[in-house]
């Protein structure tokens, strides 16, 4: 008798197929092998090796005028690996940490970095940064990373052109329809616009969080980050849309939770308005 195969569904909230069904016999044996290897490893020796790799990268990056480096050594048990923070003034080098990380991730040899946007790596609002963790590197790759970072940061760039003036004012309430990989959802944006800058609130399925962004011409970029209730997941929503009249539409980027599409429509309040009578006491009848 044939059995019905289990239904494959995306994991919470919108992972790709099989994301939550990926544990099998081979993973169980892999975990056993990992534990056995863990108790035999020279952890202090590995740490010294990682620091030496970061030192190679630090020395090469520091040759660029205006670039500073610092090593962060966490003491907790989670994500226990040293990290190198490479910082600079985005207005002087004409590139942000996020742009550096994107360039290195989309060209060969591909390098995955952490990144900080403007104002995230210090009190200076123009300071930006990237971070490098060495624990997944192989011997010799520190030199590759050092040369790639040096090449990108030492490249001469012209100042970025002034942004286009906003095509419209987005202040108000927006009803957002999101089409995920495996379903749909209704969200709400409450936006306030000051020139080309936008801030406000993003209300999703389970929580509400701050949202911020920009509008240049008819191009809108918004970002919010929420922590899923009851789980360790942190979800970043990056809306990249084009505004046309009272509609904004475009792709929605959610990192490991895949991409989606969104359409936001400006909310229209009812036209009918009536005076409000405030009672002078408790109701006379229920």
Helices and strands as residue ranges (DSSP letters): H 25-40, H 43-61, E 68-72, E 83-89, H 90-93, H 97-105, E 114-116, E 127-133, H 141-153, E 172-180, E 183-194, E 197-203, E 208-216, E 219-227, E 234-244, E 247-253, G 255-257, E 259-266
